[in-house]
């Protein structure tokens, strides 16, 4: 399968922050010296804390993307069913479609 230009650009933009030297956690001297002075239990606790703090932003970001994807599909389905509103006669845009069916 051939990747599109948008997918290649999205991958390049997503990987760009990894090229920064501070992205590899060596930018803060205080953090580095504190972490290097820890014993085995302290290193394990630090690793566990990093993993735990990783999940909330991932879940929040995933939830926002899911919500936007669901709304995009609902808006596209709504716009295919109806003809465009006539705004020249004083009409207004339709309200955002509800995801629940009315019955």
Jmol script that loads the backbone (N, CA, C; Angstrom):
load data "model"
ATOM      1  N   UNK A   1       0.841  -1.168   0.000  1.00  0.00           N
ATOM      2  CA  UNK A   1       0.000   0.000   0.000  1.00  0.00           C
ATOM      3  C   UNK A   1       0.893   1.240   0.000  1.00  0.00           C
ATOM      4  N   UNK A   2       0.517   2.193  -0.789  1.00  0.00           N
ATOM      5  CA  UNK A   2       1.308   3.405  -0.913  1.00  0.00           C
ATOM      6  C   UNK A   2       0.821   4.454   0.083  1.00  0.00           C
ATOM      7  N   UNK A   3       1.765   5.035   0.791  1.00  0.00           N
ATOM      8  CA  UNK A   3       1.423   6.080   1.754  1.00  0.00           C
ATOM      9  C   UNK A   3       1.206   7.395   1.036  1.00  0.00           C
ATOM     10  N   UNK A   4       0.225   8.126   1.476  1.00  0.00           N
ATOM     11  CA  UNK A   4      -0.036   9.432   0.903  1.00  0.00           C
ATOM     12  C   UNK A   4       0.897  10.477   1.476  1.00  0.00           C
ATOM     13  N   UNK A   5       0.899  11.629   0.849  1.00  0.00           N
ATOM     14  CA  UNK A   5       1.757  12.717   1.320  1.00  0.00           C
ATOM     15  C   UNK A   5       1.377  13.174   2.715  1.00  0.00           C
ATOM     16  N   UNK A   6       0.077  13.201   2.998  1.00  0.00           N
ATOM     17  CA  UNK A   6      -0.359  13.648   4.320  1.00  0.00           C
ATOM     18  C   UNK A   6       0.146  12.699   5.404  1.00  0.00           C
ATOM     19  N   UNK A   7       0.130  11.394   5.138  1.00  0.00           N
ATOM     20  CA  UNK A   7       0.606  10.426   6.125  1.00  0.00           C
ATOM     21  C   UNK A   7       2.103  10.569   6.356  1.00  0.00           C
ATOM     22  N   UNK A   8       2.849  10.819   5.309  1.00  0.00           N
ATOM     23  CA  UNK A   8       4.298  10.992   5.452  1.00  0.00           C
ATOM     24  C   UNK A   8       4.606  12.262   6.241  1.00  0.00           C
ATOM     25  N   UNK A   9       3.903  13.354   5.931  1.00  0.00           N
ATOM     26  CA  UNK A   9       4.117  14.598   6.674  1.00  0.00           C
ATOM     27  C   UNK A   9       3.703  14.448   8.134  1.00  0.00           C
ATOM     28  N   UNK A  10       2.608  13.741   8.379  1.00  0.00           N
ATOM     29  CA  UNK A  10       2.160  13.540   9.759  1.00  0.00           C
ATOM     30  C   UNK A  10       3.189  12.734  10.543  1.00  0.00           C
ATOM     31  N   UNK A  11       3.773  11.717   9.924  1.00  0.00           N
ATOM     32  CA  UNK A  11       4.804  10.925  10.598  1.00  0.00           C
ATOM     33  C   UNK A  11       6.059  11.762  10.857  1.00  0.00           C
ATOM     34  N   UNK A  12       6.429  12.595   9.901  1.00  0.00           N
ATOM     35  CA  UNK A  12       7.612  13.440  10.075  1.00  0.00           C
ATOM     36  C   UNK A  12       7.399  14.447  11.199  1.00  0.00           C
ATOM     37  N   UNK A  13       6.232  15.041  11.260  1.00  0.00           N
ATOM     38  CA  UNK A  13       5.940  16.016  12.315  1.00  0.00           C
ATOM     39  C   UNK A  13       5.875  15.321  13.672  1.00  0.00           C
ATOM     40  N   UNK A  14       5.327  14.094  13.710  1.00  0.00           N
ATOM     41  CA  UNK A  14       5.237  13.366  14.976  1.00  0.00           C
ATOM     42  C   UNK A  14       6.611  12.949  15.486  1.00  0.00           C
ATOM     43  N   UNK A  15       7.546  12.655  14.601  1.00  0.00           N
ATOM     44  CA  UNK A  15       8.875  12.214  15.010  1.00  0.00           C
ATOM     45  C   UNK A  15       9.860  13.358  15.198  1.00  0.00           C
ATOM     46  N   UNK A  16       9.496  14.553  14.799  1.00  0.00           N
ATOM     47  CA  UNK A  16      10.396  15.705  14.899  1.00  0.00           C
ATOM     48  C   UNK A  16      10.838  16.008  16.332  1.00  0.00           C
ATOM     49  N   UNK A  17       9.950  15.952  17.333  1.00  0.00           N
ATOM     50  CA  UNK A  17      10.409  16.246  18.696  1.00  0.00           C
ATOM     51  C   UNK A  17      11.459  15.271  19.214  1.00  0.00           C
ATOM     52  N   UNK A  18      11.503  14.063  18.696  1.00  0.00           N
ATOM     53  CA  UNK A  18      12.497  13.091  19.148  1.00  0.00           C
ATOM     54  C   UNK A  18      13.905  13.486  18.722  1.00  0.00           C
ATOM     55  N   UNK A  19      14.024  14.356  17.734  1.00  0.00           N
ATOM     56  CA  UNK A  19      15.343  14.780  17.263  1.00  0.00           C
ATOM     57  C   UNK A  19      16.006  15.767  18.225  1.00  0.00           C
ATOM     58  N   UNK A  20      15.244  16.395  19.086  1.00  0.00           N
ATOM     59  CA  UNK A  20      15.809  17.361  20.029  1.00  0.00           C
ATOM     60  C   UNK A  20      16.603  16.637  21.108  1.00  0.00           C
ATOM     61  N   UNK A  21      17.722  17.194  21.490  1.00  0.00           N
ATOM     62  CA  UNK A  21      18.562  16.544  22.502  1.00  0.00           C
ATOM     63  C   UNK A  21      17.883  16.516  23.866  1.00  0.00           C
ATOM     64  N   UNK A  22      17.064  17.517  24.165  1.00  0.00           N
ATOM     65  CA  UNK A  22      16.386  17.532  25.462  1.00  0.00           C
ATOM     66  C   UNK A  22      15.264  16.509  25.537  1.00  0.00           C
ATOM     67  N   UNK A  23      14.860  15.950  24.399  1.00  0.00           N
ATOM     68  CA  UNK A  23      13.813  14.937  24.413  1.00  0.00           C
ATOM     69  C   UNK A  23      14.299  13.629  25.009  1.00  0.00           C
ATOM     70  N   UNK A  24      15.577  13.443  25.126  1.00  0.00           N
ATOM     71  CA  UNK A  24      16.130  12.201  25.667  1.00  0.00           C
ATOM     72  C   UNK A  24      16.456  12.332  27.151  1.00  0.00           C
ATOM     73  N   UNK A  25      15.835  13.272  27.849  1.00  0.00           N
ATOM     74  CA  UNK A  25      15.888  13.445  29.312  1.00  0.00           C
ATOM     75  C   UNK A  25      17.287  13.720  29.832  1.00  0.00           C
ATOM     76  N   UNK A  26      18.116  14.376  29.085  1.00  0.00           N
ATOM     77  CA  UNK A  26      19.442  14.723  29.567  1.00  0.00           C
ATOM     78  C   UNK A  26      19.591  16.232  29.709  1.00  0.00           C
ATOM     79  N   UNK A  27      18.510  16.967  29.587  1.00  0.00           N
ATOM     80  CA  UNK A  27      18.594  18.424  29.622  1.00  0.00           C
ATOM     81  C   UNK A  27      18.666  19.000  31.026  1.00  0.00           C
ATOM     82  N   UNK A  28      18.075  18.323  32.008  1.00  0.00           N
ATOM     83  CA  UNK A  28      18.013  18.860  33.365  1.00  0.00           C
ATOM     84  C   UNK A  28      19.093  18.200  34.214  1.00  0.00           C
ATOM     85  N   UNK A  29      20.070  18.979  34.651  1.00  0.00           N
ATOM     86  CA  UNK A  29      21.182  18.425  35.443  1.00  0.00           C
ATOM     87  C   UNK A  29      20.702  17.942  36.808  1.00  0.00           C
ATOM     88  N   UNK A  30      19.760  18.656  37.404  1.00  0.00           N
ATOM     89  CA  UNK A  30      19.255  18.262  38.714  1.00  0.00           C
ATOM     90  C   UNK A  30      18.522  16.927  38.627  1.00  0.00           C
ATOM     91  N   UNK A  31      17.701  16.757  37.614  1.00  0.00           N
ATOM     92  CA  UNK A  31      16.974  15.496  37.440  1.00  0.00           C
ATOM     93  C   UNK A  31      17.941  14.347  37.188  1.00  0.00           C
ATOM     94  N   UNK A  32      18.953  14.602  36.379  1.00  0.00           N
ATOM     95  CA  UNK A  32      19.928  13.557  36.048  1.00  0.00           C
ATOM     96  C   UNK A  32      20.709  13.118  37.275  1.00  0.00           C
ATOM     97  N   UNK A  33      21.187  14.072  38.072  1.00  0.00           N
ATOM     98  CA  UNK A  33      21.973  13.699  39.257  1.00  0.00           C
ATOM     99  C   UNK A  33      21.105  13.023  40.304  1.00  0.00           C
ATOM    100  N   UNK A  34      19.863  13.468  40.454  1.00  0.00           N
ATOM    101  CA  UNK A  34      18.958  12.827  41.406  1.00  0.00           C
ATOM    102  C   UNK A  34      18.642  11.402  40.985  1.00  0.00           C
ATOM    103  N   UNK A  35      18.371  11.194  39.719  1.00  0.00           N
ATOM    104  CA  UNK A  35      18.054   9.857  39.234  1.00  0.00           C
ATOM    105  C   UNK A  35      19.259   8.932  39.299  1.00  0.00           C
ATOM    106  N   UNK A  36      20.451   9.456  39.052  1.00  0.00           N
ATOM    107  CA  UNK A  36      21.644   8.600  39.081  1.00  0.00           C
ATOM    108  C   UNK A  36      22.036   8.233  40.512  1.00  0.00           C
ATOM    109  N   UNK A  37      21.598   8.989  41.510  1.00  0.00           N
ATOM    110  CA  UNK A  37      21.922   8.695  42.900  1.00  0.00           C
ATOM    111  C   UNK A  37      20.941   7.723  43.546  1.00  0.00           C
ATOM    112  N   UNK A  38      19.904   7.312  42.836  1.00  0.00           N
ATOM    113  CA  UNK A  38      18.890   6.418  43.406  1.00  0.00           C
ATOM    114  C   UNK A  38      19.392   4.984  43.450  1.00  0.00           C
ATOM    115  N   UNK A  39      18.870   4.234  44.436  1.00  0.00           N
ATOM    116  CA  UNK A  39      19.174   2.806  44.481  1.00  0.00           C
ATOM    117  C   UNK A  39      18.202   2.059  43.569  1.00  0.00           C
ATOM    118  N   UNK A  40      18.246   0.741  43.616  1.00  0.00           N
ATOM    119  CA  UNK A  40      17.443  -0.075  42.704  1.00  0.00           C
ATOM    120  C   UNK A  40      15.937   0.152  42.914  1.00  0.00           C
ATOM    121  N   UNK A  41      15.500   0.263  44.171  1.00  0.00           N
ATOM    122  CA  UNK A  41      14.072   0.515  44.441  1.00  0.00           C
ATOM    123  C   UNK A  41      13.653   1.894  43.946  1.00  0.00           C
ATOM    124  N   UNK A  42      14.502   2.865  44.110  1.00  0.00           N
ATOM    125  CA  UNK A  42      14.202   4.220  43.649  1.00  0.00           C
ATOM    126  C   UNK A  42      14.095   4.296  42.139  1.00  0.00           C
ATOM    127  N   UNK A  43      14.978   3.591  41.441  1.00  0.00           N
ATOM    128  CA  UNK A  43      14.915   3.561  39.973  1.00  0.00           C
ATOM    129  C   UNK A  43      13.633   2.885  39.517  1.00  0.00           C
ATOM    130  N   UNK A  44      13.267   1.798  40.211  1.00  0.00           N
ATOM    131  CA  UNK A  44      12.016   1.114  39.856  1.00  0.00           C
ATOM    132  C   UNK A  44      10.810   2.036  40.088  1.00  0.00           C
ATOM    133  N   UNK A  45      10.819   2.773  41.187  1.00  0.00           N
ATOM    134  CA  UNK A  45       9.726   3.712  41.469  1.00  0.00           C
ATOM    135  C   UNK A  45       9.670   4.822  40.429  1.00  0.00           C
ATOM    136  N   UNK A  46      10.813   5.309  40.009  1.00  0.00           N
ATOM    137  CA  UNK A  46      10.859   6.359  38.987  1.00  0.00           C
ATOM    138  C   UNK A  46      10.314   5.841  37.652  1.00  0.00           C
ATOM    139  N   UNK A  47      10.710   4.627  37.288  1.00  0.00           N
ATOM    140  CA  UNK A  47      10.192   4.024  36.053  1.00  0.00           C
ATOM    141  C   UNK A  47       8.684   3.836  36.120  1.00  0.00           C
ATOM    142  N   UNK A  48       8.178   3.361  37.262  1.00  0.00           N
ATOM    143  CA  UNK A  48       6.738   3.158  37.422  1.00  0.00           C
ATOM    144  C   UNK A  48       5.997   4.497  37.359  1.00  0.00           C
ATOM    145  N   UNK A  49       6.577   5.529  37.956  1.00  0.00           N
ATOM    146  CA  UNK A  49       5.944   6.845  37.917  1.00  0.00           C
ATOM    147  C   UNK A  49       5.873   7.407  36.516  1.00  0.00           C
ATOM    148  N   UNK A  50       6.921   7.187  35.742  1.00  0.00           N
ATOM    149  CA  UNK A  50       6.915   7.660  34.351  1.00  0.00           C
ATOM    150  C   UNK A  50       5.832   6.949  33.555  1.00  0.00           C
ATOM    151  N   UNK A  51       5.704   5.650  33.760  1.00  0.00           N
ATOM    152  CA  UNK A  51       4.676   4.886  33.038  1.00  0.00           C
ATOM    153  C   UNK A  51       3.282   5.337  33.459  1.00  0.00           C
ATOM    154  N   UNK A  52       3.074   5.524  34.758  1.00  0.00           N
ATOM    155  CA  UNK A  52       1.757   5.951  35.247  1.00  0.00           C
ATOM    156  C   UNK A  52       1.398   7.335  34.707  1.00  0.00           C
ATOM    157  N   UNK A  53       2.349   8.249  34.662  1.00  0.00           N
ATOM    158  CA  UNK A  53       2.077   9.593  34.175  1.00  0.00           C
ATOM    159  C   UNK A  53       1.937   9.661  32.651  1.00  0.00           C
ATOM    160  N   UNK A  54       2.279   8.594  31.975  1.00  0.00           N
ATOM    161  CA  UNK A  54       2.154   8.541  30.521  1.00  0.00           C
ATOM    162  C   UNK A  54       0.706   8.316  30.093  1.00  0.00           C
ATOM    163  N   UNK A  55      -0.059   7.532  30.863  1.00  0.00           N
ATOM    164  CA  UNK A  55      -1.383   7.115  30.422  1.00  0.00           C
ATOM    165  C   UNK A  55      -2.455   8.203  30.414  1.00  0.00           C
ATOM    166  N   UNK A  56      -2.585   9.089  31.397  1.00  0.00           N
ATOM    167  CA  UNK A  56      -3.656  10.095  31.327  1.00  0.00           C
ATOM    168  C   UNK A  56      -3.626  10.969  30.068  1.00  0.00           C
ATOM    169  N   UNK A  57      -2.474  11.510  29.649  1.00  0.00           N
ATOM    170  CA  UNK A  57      -2.511  12.304  28.413  1.00  0.00           C
ATOM    171  C   UNK A  57      -2.874  11.479  27.184  1.00  0.00           C
ATOM    172  N   UNK A  58      -2.443  10.208  27.156  1.00  0.00           N
ATOM    173  CA  UNK A  58      -2.786   9.353  26.016  1.00  0.00           C
ATOM    174  C   UNK A  58      -4.284   9.119  25.972  1.00  0.00           C
ATOM    175  N   UNK A  59      -4.899   8.829  27.114  1.00  0.00           N
ATOM    176  CA  UNK A  59      -6.343   8.598  27.142  1.00  0.00           C
ATOM    177  C   UNK A  59      -7.117   9.873  26.802  1.00  0.00           C
ATOM    178  N   UNK A  60      -6.685  11.005  27.307  1.00  0.00           N
ATOM    179  CA  UNK A  60      -7.368  12.261  27.005  1.00  0.00           C
ATOM    180  C   UNK A  60      -7.268  12.576  25.515  1.00  0.00           C
ATOM    181  N   UNK A  61      -6.080  12.451  24.953  1.00  0.00           N
ATOM    182  CA  UNK A  61      -5.883  12.719  23.530  1.00  0.00           C
ATOM    183  C   UNK A  61      -6.681  11.743  22.673  1.00  0.00           C
ATOM    184  N   UNK A  62      -6.692  10.462  23.059  1.00  0.00           N
ATOM    185  CA  UNK A  62      -7.466   9.468  22.312  1.00  0.00           C
ATOM    186  C   UNK A  62      -8.958   9.779  22.377  1.00  0.00           C
ATOM    187  N   UNK A  63      -9.421  10.195  23.538  1.00  0.00           N
ATOM    188  CA  UNK A  63     -10.831  10.545  23.673  1.00  0.00           C
ATOM    189  C   UNK A  63     -11.218  11.732  22.808  1.00  0.00           C
ATOM    190  N   UNK A  64     -10.369  12.729  22.756  1.00  0.00           N
ATOM    191  CA  UNK A  64     -10.646  13.894  21.910  1.00  0.00           C
ATOM    192  C   UNK A  64     -10.660  13.498  20.443  1.00  0.00           C
ATOM    193  N   UNK A  65      -9.694  12.677  20.018  1.00  0.00           N
ATOM    194  CA  UNK A  65      -9.678  12.225  18.626  1.00  0.00           C
ATOM    195  C   UNK A  65     -10.895  11.386  18.291  1.00  0.00           C
ATOM    196  N   UNK A  66     -11.321  10.508  19.210  1.00  0.00           N
ATOM    197  CA  UNK A  66     -12.521   9.688  18.987  1.00  0.00           C
ATOM    198  C   UNK A  66     -13.756  10.580  18.850  1.00  0.00           C
ATOM    199  N   UNK A  67     -13.878  11.568  19.741  1.00  0.00           N
ATOM    200  CA  UNK A  67     -15.019  12.481  19.686  1.00  0.00           C
ATOM    201  C   UNK A  67     -15.047  13.252  18.365  1.00  0.00           C
ATOM    202  N   UNK A  68     -13.892  13.762  17.942  1.00  0.00           N
ATOM    203  CA  UNK A  68     -13.838  14.508  16.686  1.00  0.00           C
ATOM    204  C   UNK A  68     -14.143  13.616  15.487  1.00  0.00           C
ATOM    205  N   UNK A  69     -13.643  12.391  15.512  1.00  0.00           N
ATOM    206  CA  UNK A  69     -13.910  11.456  14.412  1.00  0.00           C
ATOM    207  C   UNK A  69     -15.396  11.126  14.339  1.00  0.00           C
ATOM    208  N   UNK A  70     -16.016  10.884  15.488  1.00  0.00           N
ATOM    209  CA  UNK A  70     -17.446  10.573  15.522  1.00  0.00           C
ATOM    210  C   UNK A  70     -18.284  11.750  15.029  1.00  0.00           C
ATOM    211  N   UNK A  71     -17.913  12.951  15.435  1.00  0.00           N
ATOM    212  CA  UNK A  71     -18.651  14.137  14.994  1.00  0.00           C
ATOM    213  C   UNK A  71     -18.445  14.404  13.513  1.00  0.00           C
ATOM    214  N   UNK A  72     -17.261  14.126  13.007  1.00  0.00           N
ATOM    215  CA  UNK A  72     -17.000  14.324  11.577  1.00  0.00           C
ATOM    216  C   UNK A  72     -17.869  13.400  10.746  1.00  0.00           C
ATOM    217  N   UNK A  73     -17.998  12.147  11.185  1.00  0.00           N
ATOM    218  CA  UNK A  73     -18.853  11.204  10.461  1.00  0.00           C
ATOM    219  C   UNK A  73     -20.312  11.637  10.520  1.00  0.00           C
ATOM    220  N   UNK A  74     -20.768  12.123  11.686  1.00  0.00           N
ATOM    221  CA  UNK A  74     -22.156  12.555  11.822  1.00  0.00           C
ATOM    222  C   UNK A  74     -22.430  13.767  10.939  1.00  0.00           C
ATOM    223  N   UNK A  75     -21.502  14.718  10.901  1.00  0.00           N
ATOM    224  CA  UNK A  75     -21.686  15.910  10.088  1.00  0.00           C
ATOM    225  C   UNK A  75     -21.676  15.560   8.602  1.00  0.00           C
ATOM    226  N   UNK A  76     -20.798  14.642   8.187  1.00  0.00           N
ATOM    227  CA  UNK A  76     -20.737  14.238   6.781  1.00  0.00           C
ATOM    228  C   UNK A  76     -22.019  13.516   6.378  1.00  0.00           C
ATOM    229  N   UNK A  77     -22.553  12.665   7.247  1.00  0.00           N
ATOM    230  CA  UNK A  77     -23.801  11.962   6.935  1.00  0.00           C
ATOM    231  C   UNK A  77     -24.953  12.952   6.843  1.00  0.00           C
ATOM    232  N   UNK A  78     -24.958  13.933   7.718  1.00  0.00           N
ATOM    233  CA  UNK A  78     -26.024  14.931   7.700  1.00  0.00           C
ATOM    234  C   UNK A  78     -25.951  15.795   6.446  1.00  0.00           C
ATOM    235  N   UNK A  79     -24.764  16.153   6.033  1.00  0.00           N
ATOM    236  CA  UNK A  79     -24.640  17.027   4.868  1.00  0.00           C
ATOM    237  C   UNK A  79     -24.926  16.279   3.565  1.00  0.00           C
ATOM    238  N   UNK A  80     -24.777  14.964   3.546  1.00  0.00           N
ATOM    239  CA  UNK A  80     -25.131  14.201   2.351  1.00  0.00           C
ATOM    240  C   UNK A  80     -26.640  14.075   2.192  1.00  0.00           C
ATOM    241  N   UNK A  81     -27.365  14.031   3.321  1.00  0.00           N
ATOM    242  CA  UNK A  81     -28.814  13.851   3.264  1.00  0.00           C
ATOM    243  C   UNK A  81     -29.541  15.113   2.831  1.00  0.00           C
ATOM    244  N   UNK A  82     -29.070  16.239   3.274  1.00  0.00           N
ATOM    245  CA  UNK A  82     -29.774  17.498   3.010  1.00  0.00           C
ATOM    246  C   UNK A  82     -29.097  18.269   1.895  1.00  0.00           C
ATOM    247  N   UNK A  83     -29.896  19.089   1.254  1.00  0.00           N
ATOM    248  CA  UNK A  83     -29.309  20.008   0.286  1.00  0.00           C
ATOM    249  C   UNK A  83     -28.768  21.207   1.051  1.00  0.00           C
ATOM    250  N   UNK A  84     -27.826  21.923   0.500  1.00  0.00           N
ATOM    251  CA  UNK A  84     -27.271  23.075   1.202  1.00  0.00           C
ATOM    252  C   UNK A  84     -28.347  24.126   1.473  1.00  0.00           C
ATOM    253  N   UNK A  85     -28.303  24.784   2.627  1.00  0.00           N
ATOM    254  CA  UNK A  85     -29.321  25.794   2.933  1.00  0.00           C
ATOM    255  C   UNK A  85     -29.143  27.027   2.057  1.00  0.00           C
ATOM    256  N   UNK A  86     -30.254  27.684   1.786  1.00  0.00           N
ATOM    257  CA  UNK A  86     -30.227  28.907   0.996  1.00  0.00           C
ATOM    258  C   UNK A  86     -30.012  30.077   1.944  1.00  0.00           C
ATOM    259  N   UNK A  87     -28.798  30.555   2.010  1.00  0.00           N
ATOM    260  CA  UNK A  87     -28.459  31.629   2.938  1.00  0.00           C
ATOM    261  C   UNK A  87     -28.777  33.007   2.369  1.00  0.00           C
ATOM    262  N   UNK A  88     -29.039  33.100   1.063  1.00  0.00           N
ATOM    263  CA  UNK A  88     -29.324  34.403   0.471  1.00  0.00           C
ATOM    264  C   UNK A  88     -30.706  34.913   0.864  1.00  0.00           C
ATOM    265  N   UNK A  89     -31.611  34.033   1.238  1.00  0.00           N
ATOM    266  CA  UNK A  89     -32.967  34.431   1.604  1.00  0.00           C
ATOM    267  C   UNK A  89     -33.104  34.633   3.109  1.00  0.00           C
ATOM    268  N   UNK A  90     -31.994  34.798   3.800  1.00  0.00           N
ATOM    269  CA  UNK A  90     -32.061  35.031   5.239  1.00  0.00           C
ATOM    270  C   UNK A  90     -32.071  33.754   6.043  1.00  0.00           C
ATOM    271  N   UNK A  91     -31.812  32.615   5.414  1.00  0.00           N
ATOM    272  CA  UNK A  91     -31.772  31.351   6.139  1.00  0.00           C
ATOM    273  C   UNK A  91     -30.517  31.250   6.985  1.00  0.00           C
ATOM    274  N   UNK A  92     -30.473  30.270   7.823  1.00  0.00           N
ATOM    275  CA  UNK A  92     -29.302  30.065   8.676  1.00  0.00           C
ATOM    276  C   UNK A  92     -28.796  28.640   8.507  1.00  0.00           C
ATOM    277  N   UNK A  93     -27.600  28.420   8.957  1.00  0.00           N
ATOM    278  CA  UNK A  93     -27.026  27.085   8.884  1.00  0.00           C
ATOM    279  C   UNK A  93     -27.777  26.146   9.816  1.00  0.00           C
ATOM    280  N   UNK A  94     -27.870  24.858   9.475  1.00  0.00           N
ATOM    281  CA  UNK A  94     -28.569  23.923  10.354  1.00  0.00           C
ATOM    282  C   UNK A  94     -27.798  23.704  11.645  1.00  0.00           C
ATOM    283  N   UNK A  95     -28.524  23.310  12.667  1.00  0.00           N
ATOM    284  CA  UNK A  95     -27.887  23.002  13.937  1.00  0.00           C
ATOM    285  C   UNK A  95     -27.053  21.746  13.792  1.00  0.00           C
ATOM    286  N   UNK A  96     -26.086  21.591  14.675  1.00  0.00           N
ATOM    287  CA  UNK A  96     -25.214  20.422  14.604  1.00  0.00           C
ATOM    288  C   UNK A  96     -26.058  19.183  14.850  1.00  0.00           C
ATOM    289  N   UNK A  97     -25.916  18.138  14.021  1.00  0.00           N
ATOM    290  CA  UNK A  97     -26.776  16.970  14.169  1.00  0.00           C
ATOM    291  C   UNK A  97     -26.481  16.204  15.450  1.00  0.00           C
ATOM    292  N   UNK A  98     -27.528  15.666  16.031  1.00  0.00           N
ATOM    293  CA  UNK A  98     -27.378  14.882  17.237  1.00  0.00           C
ATOM    294  C   UNK A  98     -27.002  13.456  16.858  1.00  0.00           C
ATOM    295  N   UNK A  99     -26.208  12.806  17.696  1.00  0.00           N
ATOM    296  CA  UNK A  99     -25.805  11.435  17.405  1.00  0.00           C
ATOM    297  C   UNK A  99     -26.900  10.463  17.805  1.00  0.00           C
ATOM    298  N   UNK A 100     -27.876  10.899  18.590  1.00  0.00           N
ATOM    299  CA  UNK A 100     -28.997  10.045  18.984  1.00  0.00           C
ATOM    300  C   UNK A 100     -30.105  10.157  17.940  1.00  0.00           C
ATOM    301  N   UNK A 101     -30.737   9.045  17.680  1.00  0.00           N
ATOM    302  CA  UNK A 101     -31.858   9.086  16.725  1.00  0.00           C
ATOM    303  C   UNK A 101     -33.112   9.460  17.482  1.00  0.00           C
ATOM    304  N   UNK A 102     -33.894  10.267  16.856  1.00  0.00           N
ATOM    305  CA  UNK A 102     -35.151  10.693  17.476  1.00  0.00           C
ATOM    306  C   UNK A 102     -36.277   9.808  16.959  1.00  0.00           C
ATOM    307  N   UNK A 103     -37.118   9.381  17.850  1.00  0.00           N
ATOM    308  CA  UNK A 103     -38.160   8.462  17.402  1.00  0.00           C
ATOM    309  C   UNK A 103     -39.475   8.684  17.981  1.00  0.00           C
TER     310      UNK A 103
END
end "model"
wireframe off; spacefill off
backbone 0.3
color backbone group
